[in-house]
Amino acid sequence: MTNLNATILTAAPACQSDSQDSLSSEELRPMGALPLPADAEVRIAGAVREILEALGENPEREGLLDTPQRVAKMYLEVFSGLHQDPRDHLKTQFSADRHHGAVIVKDIRFHSMCEHHLLPVYGKAHVAYLPAGGRLTGLSKIARLVEGFARRPQLQERLTDQIAQGMEDVLAPEAVLVVIEAEHMCMSMRGVRSPGSTTVTSIARGTWLRDSAARMEIMSLLRG
């Protein structure tokens, strides 16, 4: 990782309860799949048409005629992570080689959508884990885990938590470290209008949470 114009945030544990509600974090923001309504595309297209009309536009003019359907298909694609359990990708596992050292996958590119303004968030995720019992997963499966959770209405802090929690849920490693660097279009193109600003979130679990020296060693490898 290079020098960053960054806001450093530490993500809270995914199991933290929401103080405004008796429901657990998992119940409010499920890790698993949500059902996709059969009429989702039609309803989204209708809502987009309503937005265009509310703005004073004419949805019947040539340039906008097919826009509601295009946006509906796009939303179903960029939010497809809602309708899958990204943890399923990690069920492909290997243990024959009994590897016990750290495994690090850097620079996993992702695109997500900020749930506050439904504007893009894009950046890189770095995921490291310390296998338990030599239990490994395919390197591409970690990238798919990131992509699955990113393709939802998200907060960067929650995305960081969910990736770490997903690794723990399926692989039960001795340690996990997740670092995300991202630019938020809700900061770049509206409001404060600060293009190029990067937000960095991180979370450590297991051994790397308790052992600061070991955590710093893994962080140095991420920066290398």
MILO-116716 format. One record per atom (N, C-alpha, C): residue in one letter; x, y, z; residue number from 1; atom name. Coordinates in steps of 0.2 Angstrom, whole numbers, plus 2048, in hexadecimal, padded with zeros to 3 digits. Layout:
   res     u     v     w     n   atom
     a     X     Y     Z   NUM     CA
...
END
This chain:
   res     u     v     w     n   atom
     m   804   7FA   800     1      N
     m   800   800   800     1     CA
     m   804   806   800     1      C
     t   803   80B   7FC     2      N
     t   807   811   7FC     2     CA
     t   804   816   801     2      C
     n   807   81C   801     3      N
     n   805   821   805     3     CA
     n   7FE   823   803     3      C
     l   7FA   825   809     4      N
     l   7F3   826   807     4     CA
     l   7F1   82C   80B     4      C
     n   7EC   830   807     5      N
     n   7E8   835   80A     5     CA
     n   7E2   832   80D     5      C
     a   7E3   82F   814     6      N
     a   7DF   82A   816     6     CA
     a   7DC   82C   81D     6      C
     t   7D5   82A   81E     7      N
     t   7D2   82A   824     7     CA
     t   7D3   823   827     7      C
     i   7D6   822   82D     8      N
     i   7D7   81B   82F     8     CA
     i   7D1   81A   834     8      C
     l   7CE   814   833     9      N
     l   7C8   812   837     9     CA
     l   7CA   80B   839     9      C
     t   7C8   809   83F    10      N
     t   7C8   802   841    10     CA
     t   7C1   800   842    10      C
     a   7BF   7FB   83E    11      N
     a   7B9   7F8   83E    11     CA
     a   7B7   7F4   844    11      C
     a   7B0   7F5   846    12      N
     a   7AE   7F2   84C    12     CA
     a   7AD   7EB   84B    12      C
     p   7AD   7E6   850    13      N
     p   7AB   7DF   84F    13     CA
     p   7A5   7DE   84C    13      C
     a   7A4   7D9   847    14      N
     a   79E   7D8   844    14     CA
     a   798   7D6   848    14      C
     c   79A   7D3   84E    15      N
     c   795   7D1   853    15     CA
     c   792   7D6   857    15      C
     q   794   7DD   857    16      N
     q   792   7E2   85B    16     CA
     q   78B   7E4   85A    16      C
     s   787   7E4   85F    17      N
     s   780   7E6   85F    17     CA
     s   77F   7ED   85D    17      C
     d   779   7EE   859    18      N
     d   777   7F5   857    18     CA
     d   774   7F8   85E    18      C
     s   776   7FD   860    19      N
     s   774   800   866    19     CA
     s   76C   803   865    19      C
     q   76A   804   85F    20      N
     q   764   807   85E    20     CA
     q   75E   801   85D    20      C
     d   760   7FB   85D    21      N
     d   75C   7F6   85C    21     CA
     d   75E   7EF   860    21      C
     s   759   7EB   862    22      N
     s   75B   7E5   865    22     CA
     s   75D   7E0   861    22      C
     l   75C   7E1   85A    23      N
     l   75E   7DC   855    23     CA
     l   766   7DB   855    23      C
     s   769   7D6   854    24      N
     s   770   7D5   853    24     CA
     s   772   7D8   84C    24      C
     s   779   7D9   84C    25      N
     s   77C   7DC   846    25     CA
     s   77A   7D7   840    25      C
     e   77B   7D0   841    26      N
     e   77A   7CB   83C    26     CA
     e   772   7CC   839    26      C
     e   76E   7CD   83E    27      N
     e   767   7CD   83C    27     CA
     e   765   7D4   838    27      C
     l   769   7D9   83A    28      N
     l   767   7E0   836    28     CA
     l   76B   7E0   830    28      C
     r   771   7DD   82F    29      N
     r   775   7DD   829    29     CA
     r   777   7D6   828    29      C
     p   773   7D1   825    30      N
     p   775   7CA   825    30     CA
     p   77B   7C9   821    30      C
     m   77F   7C4   823    31      N
     m   785   7C2   81F    31     CA
     m   783   7BE   819    31      C
     g   77D   7BA   81A    32      N
     g   77B   7B5   815    32     CA
     g   777   7B9   810    32      C
     a   773   7B4   80C    33      N
     a   770   7B7   806    33     CA
     a   769   7B9   808    33      C
     l   766   7BE   805    34      N
     l   760   7C1   805    34     CA
     l   75C   7BE   7FF    34      C
     p   755   7BD   800    35      N
     p   751   7BB   7FA    35     CA
     p   751   7C1   7F5    35      C
     l   751   7BF   7EE    36      N
     l   750   7C4   7E9    36     CA
     l   749   7C4   7E7    36      C
     p   745   7C9   7E8    37      N
     p   73E   7C9   7E5    37     CA
     p   73D   7C8   7DE    37      C
     a   738   7C4   7DC    38      N
     a   737   7C2   7D5    38     CA
     a   736   7C8   7D0    38      C
     d   734   7CE   7D3    39      N
     d   732   7D4   7CF    39     CA
     d   737   7D9   7D0    39      C
     a   73D   7D7   7D3    40      N
     a   742   7DC   7D4    40     CA
     a   744   7E1   7CF    40      C
     e   745   7DE   7C9    41      N
     e   747   7E3   7C3    41     CA
     e   742   7E7   7C1    41      C
     v   73B   7E5   7C1    42      N
     v   736   7E9   7BF    42     CA
     v   735   7EF   7C4    42      C
     r   736   7ED   7CB    43      N
     r   735   7F2   7D0    43     CA
     r   73A   7F8   7D0    43      C
     i   740   7F5   7CF    44      N
     i   746   7FA   7CF    44     CA
     i   745   7FF   7C9    44      C
     a   743   7FC   7C3    45      N
     a   742   800   7BD    45     CA
     a   73D   805   7BE    45      C
     g   738   803   7C1    46      N
     g   732   808   7C3    46     CA
     g   734   80E   7C7    46      C
     a   739   80C   7CC    47      N
     a   73B   811   7D1    47     CA
     a   740   816   7CE    47      C
     v   744   813   7C9    48      N
     v   748   818   7C5    48     CA
     v   744   81D   7C1    48      C
     r   73F   81A   7BE    49      N
     r   73B   81E   7BA    49     CA
     r   738   824   7BE    49      C
     e   736   822   7C4    50      N
     e   733   827   7C9    50     CA
     e   738   82C   7CA    50      C
     i   73E   82A   7CB    51      N
     i   743   82F   7CD    51     CA
     i   744   834   7C7    51      C
     l   745   831   7C1    52      N
     l   746   836   7BB    52     CA
     l   740   83B   7BB    52      C
     e   73A   838   7BC    53      N
     e   734   83D   7BB    53     CA
     e   734   842   7C1    53      C
     a   736   840   7C7    54      N
     a   737   845   7CD    54     CA
     a   73C   84A   7CB    54      C
     l   741   849   7C7    55      N
     l   746   84E   7C6    55     CA
     l   744   852   7C0    55      C
     g   73E   851   7BD    56      N
     g   73B   855   7B8    56     CA
     g   73D   852   7B1    56      C
     e   741   84D   7B1    57      N
     e   743   84A   7AA    57     CA
     e   73D   846   7A7    57      C
     n   73E   844   7A1    58      N
     n   739   841   79D    58     CA
     n   73C   83A   79B    58      C
     p   739   835   79F    59      N
     p   73C   82E   79E    59     CA
     p   73A   82B   797    59      C
     e   736   82E   793    60      N
     e   734   82C   78D    60     CA
     e   739   82E   787    60      C
     r   73D   833   789    61      N
     r   742   836   783    61     CA
     r   747   831   782    61      C
     e   74A   831   77C    62      N
     e   74E   82C   779    62     CA
     e   754   82A   77E    62      C
     g   757   82F   781    63      N
     g   75D   82D   785    63     CA
     g   75B   829   78B    63      C
     l   755   82A   78E    64      N
     l   753   827   794    64     CA
     l   74E   822   793    64      C
     l   74C   820   78D    65      N
     l   747   81B   78C    65     CA
     l   748   815   78F    65      C
     d   74F   812   78F    66      N
     d   750   80C   792    66     CA
     d   754   80C   798    66      C
     t   755   812   79B    67      N
     t   759   813   7A1    67     CA
     t   757   810   7A7    67      C
     p   750   810   7A8    68      N
     p   74E   80C   7AE    68     CA
     p   74F   805   7AE    68      C
     q   74F   801   7A8    69      N
     q   750   7FA   7A8    69     CA
     q   758   7F9   7A8    69      C
     r   75C   7FE   7A5    70      N
     r   763   7FD   7A6    70     CA
     r   765   7FE   7AD    70      C
     v   763   803   7B1    71      N
     v   764   804   7B8    71     CA
     v   762   7FE   7BC    71      C
     a   75C   7FB   7BB    72      N
     a   75A   7F5   7BE    72     CA
     a   75F   7EF   7BE    72      C
     k   761   7EE   7B8    73      N
     k   765   7E8   7B6    73     CA
     k   76C   7EA   7BA    73      C
     m   76E   7F0   7BA    74      N
     m   775   7F2   7BD    74     CA
     m   774   7F1   7C4    74      C
     y   76F   7F3   7C7    75      N
     y   76E   7F2   7CF    75     CA
     y   76E   7EB   7D1    75      C
     l   76B   7E7   7CD    76      N
     l   76A   7E0   7CE    76     CA
     l   771   7DD   7CE    76      C
     e   776   7DF   7CA    77      N
     e   77C   7DD   7C9    77     CA
     e   781   7E0   7CF    77      C
     v   781   7E6   7D0    78      N
     v   785   7E9   7D5    78     CA
     v   783   7E7   7DC    78      C
     f   77D   7E5   7DD    79      N
     f   77B   7E3   7E4    79     CA
     f   779   7DC   7E4    79      C
     s   77C   7D8   7E0    80      N
     s   77B   7D1   7DF    80     CA
     s   77E   7CD   7E5    80      C
     g   783   7D0   7E9    81      N
     g   785   7CD   7EF    81     CA
     g   780   7CC   7F5    81      C
     l   77A   7D0   7F4    82      N
     l   775   7CF   7F9    82     CA
     l   772   7C8   7F8    82      C
     h   772   7C5   7F3    83      N
     h   76E   7BF   7F1    83     CA
     h   773   7B9   7F1    83      C
     q   778   7BA   7F4    84      N
     q   77D   7B4   7F5    84     CA
     q   780   7B4   7FC    84      C
     d   783   7AF   7FE    85      N
     d   787   7AF   804    85     CA
     d   78E   7AE   802    85      C
     p   792   7B4   802    86      N
     p   799   7B4   800    86     CA
     p   79D   7AF   803    86      C
     r   79B   7AD   809    87      N
     r   79F   7A8   80D    87     CA
     r   7A0   7A1   80A    87      C
     d   79B   7A0   806    88      N
     d   79A   799   802    88     CA
     d   7A1   798   7FE    88      C
     h   7A4   79E   7FB    89      N
     h   7AA   79D   7F7    89     CA
     h   7B0   79A   7FB    89      C
     l   7B0   79B   802    90      N
     l   7B5   798   806    90     CA
     l   7B5   791   808    90      C
     k   7AF   78E   806    91      N
     k   7AE   787   807    91     CA
     k   7B3   782   803    91      C
     t   7B6   785   7FE    92      N
     t   7BB   781   7FA    92     CA
     t   7C1   782   7FE    92      C
     q   7C3   77C   801    93      N
     q   7C9   77C   806    93     CA
     q   7CE   777   804    93      C
     f   7D4   778   807    94      N
     f   7DA   773   806    94     CA
     f   7DE   773   80C    94      C
     s   7E0   76D   80E    95      N
     s   7E4   76C   814    95     CA
     s   7E9   767   814    95      C
     a   7EA   764   80E    96      N
     a   7EF   75F   80D    96     CA
     a   7F6   762   80E    96      C
     d   7F8   768   80D    97      N
     d   7FF   76A   80D    97     CA
     d   800   76D   814    97      C
     r   7FB   76E   818    98      N
     r   7FC   770   81F    98     CA
     r   800   776   820    98      C
     h   7FE   77B   81C    99      N
     h   802   781   81C    99     CA
     h   800   785   823    99      C
     h   805   788   826   100      N
     h   803   78B   82D   100     CA
     h   805   793   82D   100      C
     g   808   795   827   101      N
     g   80A   79C   827   101     CA
     g   804   7A1   825   101      C
     a   806   7A7   825   102      N
     a   801   7AC   823   102     CA
     a   7FF   7AB   81C   102      C
     v   7F9   7AD   81A   103      N
     v   7F7   7AD   813   103     CA
     v   7F4   7B4   812   103      C
     i   7F7   7B8   80D   104      N
     i   7F5   7BF   80B   104     CA
     i   7F3   7BF   804   104      C
     v   7ED   7C2   803   105      N
     v   7EB   7C4   7FC   105     CA
     v   7EA   7CC   7FC   105      C
     k   7EE   7CF   7F8   106      N
     k   7EE   7D6   7F8   106     CA
     k   7EB   7D9   7F2   106      C
     d   7E9   7DF   7F2   107      N
     d   7E6   7E3   7EC   107     CA
     d   7E0   7E0   7E9   107      C
     i   7DC   7DD   7ED   108      N
     i   7D5   7DB   7EA   108     CA
     i   7D1   7E1   7E8   108      C
     r   7D0   7E2   7E2   109      N
     r   7CC   7E8   7E0   109     CA
     r   7C5   7E6   7E0   109      C
     f   7C1   7EB   7E3   110      N
     f   7BA   7EA   7E4   110     CA
     f   7B6   7F1   7E2   110      C
     h   7B0   7F0   7E1   111      N
     h   7AB   7F6   7E0   111     CA
     h   7A5   7F4   7E4   111      C
     s   7A3   7F9   7E8   112      N
     s   79D   7F9   7EC   112     CA
     s   799   7FF   7EB   112      C
     m   794   7FF   7EF   113      N
     m   78F   805   7EF   113     CA
     m   78E   807   7F7   113      C
     c   78F   80D   7F8   114      N
     c   78E   810   7FE   114     CA
     c   786   810   800   114      C
     e   784   80D   805   115      N
     e   77D   80D   807   115     CA
     e   77A   814   808   115      C
     h   77E   819   80A   116      N
     h   77B   81F   80C   116     CA
     h   779   823   806   116      C
     h   77C   823   800   117      N
     h   77A   826   7FA   117     CA
     h   77A   822   7F4   117      C
     l   77B   81C   7F5   118      N
     l   77B   817   7EF   118     CA
     l   780   81A   7E9   118      C
     l   786   81C   7EB   119      N
     l   78B   81E   7E7   119     CA
     l   791   819   7E8   119      C
     p   795   818   7E2   120      N
     p   79A   813   7E2   120     CA
     p   7A0   814   7E8   120      C
     v   7A2   80F   7EA   121      N
     v   7A8   80F   7EE   121     CA
     v   7AD   80A   7EB   121      C
     y   7B3   80B   7EA   122      N
     y   7B7   807   7E6   122     CA
     y   7BE   807   7E9   122      C
     g   7C2   801   7E9   123      N
     g   7C9   801   7EC   123     CA
     g   7CC   7FA   7EC   123      C
     k   7D0   7F9   7F1   124      N
     k   7D3   7F3   7F2   124     CA
     k   7D2   7F0   7F9   124      C
     a   7D2   7E9   7F9   125      N
     a   7D2   7E6   800   125     CA
     a   7D8   7E1   800   125      C
     h   7DB   7E1   806   126      N
     h   7E0   7DD   808   126     CA
     h   7DE   7D8   80D   126      C
     v   7DF   7D2   80C   127      N
     v   7DC   7CD   811   127     CA
     v   7E2   7C8   813   127      C
     a   7E3   7C7   819   128      N
     a   7E8   7C2   81C   128     CA
     a   7E5   7BE   821   128      C
     y   7E7   7B7   821   129      N
     y   7E5   7B3   826   129     CA
     y   7EA   7AE   828   129      C
     l   7EA   7AB   82E   130      N
     l   7EF   7A6   830   130     CA
     l   7EB   7A0   831   130      C
     p   7EC   79B   82D   131      N
     p   7E8   795   82C   131     CA
     p   7E8   791   833   131      C
     a   7E3   78E   835   132      N
     a   7E3   789   83A   132     CA
     a   7E2   782   838   132      C
     g   7E7   77E   83A   133      N
     g   7E6   777   838   133     CA
     g   7E8   776   831   133      C
     g   7EC   77B   82E   134      N
     g   7EE   77B   827   134     CA
     g   7E8   77C   822   134      C
     r   7E2   77E   825   135      N
     r   7DC   77F   821   135     CA
     r   7DD   785   81C   135      C
     l   7DD   784   816   136      N
     l   7DE   78A   811   136     CA
     l   7D8   78A   80C   136      C
     t   7D7   790   809   137      N
     t   7D2   790   804   137     CA
     t   7D5   793   7FD   137      C
     g   7D2   792   7F8   138      N
     g   7D5   795   7F2   138     CA
     g   7D6   79C   7F2   138      C
     l   7DB   79F   7EF   139      N
     l   7DC   7A6   7EF   139     CA
     l   7D7   7AA   7EC   139      C
     s   7D4   7A8   7E6   140      N
     s   7CF   7AB   7E3   140     CA
     s   7C8   7AB   7E7   140      C
     k   7C8   7A6   7EC   141      N
     k   7C2   7A6   7F0   141     CA
     k   7C1   7AC   7F5   141      C
     i   7C7   7AE   7F7   142      N
     i   7C8   7B4   7FB   142     CA
     i   7C5   7BA   7F7   142      C
     a   7C8   7BB   7F1   143      N
     a   7C5   7C1   7ED   143     CA
     a   7BE   7C0   7EC   143      C
     r   7BB   7BA   7EB   144      N
     r   7B4   7BA   7EA   144     CA
     r   7B0   7BC   7F0   144      C
     l   7B3   7BA   7F6   145      N
     l   7B0   7BC   7FC   145     CA
     l   7AF   7C4   7FD   145      C
     v   7B5   7C7   7FB   146      N
     v   7B5   7CE   7FB   146     CA
     v   7B0   7D1   7F6   146      C
     e   7B0   7CE   7F0   147      N
     e   7AB   7D1   7EB   147     CA
     e   7A4   7D0   7ED   147      C
     g   7A2   7CA   7F0   148      N
     g   79B   7C8   7F2   148     CA
     g   799   7CD   7F7   148      C
     f   79D   7CF   7FD   149      N
     f   79B   7D4   802   149     CA
     f   79B   7DB   7FF   149      C
     a   79F   7DC   7FA   150      N
     a   79F   7E3   7F7   150     CA
     a   799   7E4   7F3   150      C
     r   796   7DF   7F0   151      N
     r   791   7E0   7EB   151     CA
     r   78A   7E1   7EF   151      C
     r   78A   7E5   7F4   152      N
     r   784   7E7   7F8   152     CA
     r   784   7EE   7FA   152      C
     p   77F   7F1   7FC   153      N
     p   77F   7F7   7FF   153     CA
     p   783   7F7   805   153      C
     q   789   7FB   806   154      N
     q   78E   7FA   80B   154     CA
     q   790   800   80E   154      C
     l   793   7FF   814   155      N
     l   798   803   817   155     CA
     l   79F   800   817   155      C
     q   7A4   804   816   156      N
     q   7AA   801   816   156     CA
     q   7AC   7FD   81C   156      C
     e   7AA   800   822   157      N
     e   7AC   7FD   828   157     CA
     e   7A8   7F6   829   157      C
     r   7A2   7F6   827   158      N
     r   79E   7F0   827   158     CA
     r   7A2   7EA   822   158      C
     l   7A3   7ED   81C   159      N
     l   7A6   7E8   817   159     CA
     l   7AD   7E5   81A   159      C
     t   7B1   7E9   81D   160      N
     t   7B7   7E7   821   160     CA
     t   7B5   7E1   826   160      C
     d   7B0   7E3   82A   161      N
     d   7AE   7DE   82F   161     CA
     d   7AC   7D7   82C   161      C
     q   7A7   7D8   827   162      N
     q   7A4   7D2   824   162     CA
     q   7A9   7CE   820   162      C
     i   7AE   7D0   81D   163      N
     i   7B4   7CC   81A   163     CA
     i   7B7   7C8   820   163      C
     a   7B9   7CC   825   164      N
     a   7BD   7C8   82B   164     CA
     a   7B8   7C3   82E   164      C
     q   7B2   7C5   82F   165      N
     q   7AD   7C0   832   165     CA
     q   7AC   7BA   82D   165      C
     g   7AC   7BB   827   166      N
     g   7AB   7B6   822   166     CA
     g   7B1   7B1   822   166      C
     m   7B7   7B3   823   167      N
     m   7BD   7AF   823   167     CA
     m   7BC   7AB   82A   167      C
     e   7BA   7AE   82F   168      N
     e   7BA   7AB   836   168     CA
     e   7B5   7A5   835   168      C
     d   7AF   7A7   833   169      N
     d   7A9   7A2   833   169     CA
     d   7AB   79C   82F   169      C
     v   7AE   79C   82A   170      N
     v   7AF   796   825   170     CA
     v   7B6   793   827   170      C
     l   7BB   797   827   171      N
     l   7C2   794   827   171     CA
     l   7C4   793   82F   171      C
     a   7C1   797   833   172      N
     a   7C3   797   83A   172     CA
     a   7CB   797   83B   172      C
     p   7CE   79C   838   173      N
     p   7D5   79D   838   173     CA
     p   7D8   79F   83F   173      C
     e   7DE   79F   840   174      N
     e   7E1   7A1   847   174     CA
     e   7E1   7A9   847   174      C
     a   7E1   7AC   841   175      N
     a   7E1   7B4   841   175     CA
     a   7DF   7B6   83A   175      C
     v   7DC   7BC   83A   176      N
     v   7DA   7BF   834   176     CA
     v   7DB   7C7   834   176      C
     l   7DD   7C9   82F   177      N
     l   7DE   7D1   82E   177     CA
     l   7DC   7D3   828   177      C
     v   7D7   7D8   828   178      N
     v   7D4   7DB   822   178     CA
     v   7D6   7E2   822   178      C
     v   7D8   7E5   81C   179      N
     v   7D9   7EC   81B   179     CA
     v   7D6   7EE   815   179      C
     i   7D2   7F3   815   180      N
     i   7CF   7F6   80F   180     CA
     i   7D1   7FD   80E   180      C
     e   7D3   7FF   807   181      N
     e   7D4   806   805   181     CA
     e   7CF   807   800   181      C
     a   7CB   80D   801   182      N
     a   7C6   80E   7FC   182     CA
     a   7C5   816   7FB   182      C
     e   7C2   817   7F5   183      N
     e   7C0   81E   7F4   183     CA
     e   7B8   81E   7F3   183      C
     h   7B5   823   7F6   184      N
     h   7AE   823   7F6   184     CA
     h   7AB   829   7F2   184      C
     m   7A7   827   7ED   185      N
     m   7A4   82C   7E9   185     CA
     m   7A0   831   7EC   185      C
     c   79D   82F   7F2   186      N
     c   799   834   7F6   186     CA
     c   79D   839   7F9   186      C
     m   7A4   838   7F9   187      N
     m   7A8   83E   7FC   187     CA
     m   7AB   841   7F6   187      C
     s   7AC   83E   7F0   188      N
     s   7B0   841   7EA   188     CA
     s   7AB   845   7E6   188      C
     m   7A5   843   7E5   189      N
     m   7A1   847   7E0   189     CA
     m   79B   84B   7E3   189      C
     r   79A   84A   7EA   190      N
     r   795   84E   7ED   190     CA
     r   798   850   7F4   190      C
     g   794   854   7F8   191      N
     g   795   856   7FE   191     CA
     g   79C   85A   7FF   191      C
     v   7A1   857   802   192      N
     v   7A7   85A   803   192     CA
     v   7AB   85A   7FD   192      C
     r   7AA   856   7F8   193      N
     r   7AD   856   7F1   193     CA
     r   7B5   856   7F2   193      C
     s   7B7   850   7F5   194      N
     s   7BE   84F   7F6   194     CA
     s   7C1   849   7F2   194      C
     p   7C1   84A   7EB   195      N
     p   7C4   844   7E7   195     CA
     p   7CB   842   7E9   195      C
     g   7CC   83C   7E9   196      N
     g   7D3   839   7EB   196     CA
     g   7D4   837   7F2   196      C
     s   7CF   839   7F6   197      N
     s   7CF   837   7FD   197     CA
     s   7CE   830   7FE   197      C
     t   7D2   82D   802   198      N
     t   7D2   825   803   198     CA
     t   7D0   824   80A   198      C
     t   7CB   81F   80B   199      N
     t   7CA   81D   812   199     CA
     t   7CD   816   813   199      C
     v   7D0   815   818   200      N
     v   7D3   80F   81A   200     CA
     v   7D0   80C   820   200      C
     t   7CD   806   820   201      N
     t   7CA   802   826   201     CA
     t   7CE   7FC   827   201      C
     s   7CF   7F9   82D   202      N
     s   7D2   7F3   82E   202     CA
     s   7CF   7F0   834   202      C
     i   7D0   7E9   834   203      N
     i   7CE   7E5   83A   203     CA
     i   7D2   7DF   83B   203      C
     a   7D4   7DE   841   204      N
     a   7D8   7D8   842   204     CA
     a   7D4   7D3   847   204      C
     r   7D4   7CD   846   205      N
     r   7D1   7C8   84A   205     CA
     r   7D6   7C2   84C   205      C
     g   7D4   7BF   852   206      N
     g   7D8   7B9   854   206     CA
     g   7DF   7BC   857   206      C
     t   7E4   7B8   855   207      N
     t   7EB   7B9   857   207     CA
     t   7EE   7C0   855   207      C
     w   7EC   7C2   850   208      N
     w   7EE   7C9   84E   208     CA
     w   7EB   7CF   851   208      C
     l   7E5   7CD   854   209      N
     l   7E2   7D2   858   209     CA
     l   7E6   7D3   85F   209      C
     r   7E8   7CD   862   210      N
     r   7EB   7CD   868   210     CA
     r   7F2   7CE   868   210      C
     d   7F6   7CD   863   211      N
     d   7FD   7CD   862   211     CA
     d   7FF   7D3   85E   211      C
     s   800   7D9   861   212      N
     s   802   7DF   85D   212     CA
     s   808   7DE   858   212      C
     a   80D   7DA   85B   213      N
     a   813   7DA   857   213     CA
     a   812   7D5   850   213      C
     a   80E   7D0   851   214      N
     a   80C   7CC   84C   214     CA
     a   808   7D0   847   214      C
     r   803   7D4   849   215      N
     r   7FF   7D8   845   215     CA
     r   803   7DD   841   215      C
     m   808   7E0   844   216      N
     m   80C   7E5   840   216     CA
     m   810   7E1   83B   216      C
     e   812   7DB   83C   217      N
     e   816   7D7   837   217     CA
     e   812   7D6   831   217      C
     i   80B   7D4   832   218      N
     i   807   7D3   82C   218     CA
     i   805   7DA   829   218      C
     m   804   7DF   82D   219      N
     m   803   7E5   82A   219     CA
     m   809   7E8   825   219      C
     s   80F   7E6   828   220      N
     s   815   7E8   824   220     CA
     s   815   7E4   81D   220      C
     l   813   7DE   81D   221      N
     l   813   7DA   817   221     CA
     l   80D   7DD   812   221      C
     l   808   7DF   815   222      N
     l   803   7E2   811   222     CA
     l   805   7E9   80D   222      C
     r   809   7EC   811   223      N
     r   80C   7F2   80E   223     CA
     r   812   7F1   809   223      C
     g   815   7EB   80A   224      N
     g   81B   7EA   805   224     CA
     g   819   7E9   7FE   224      C
END
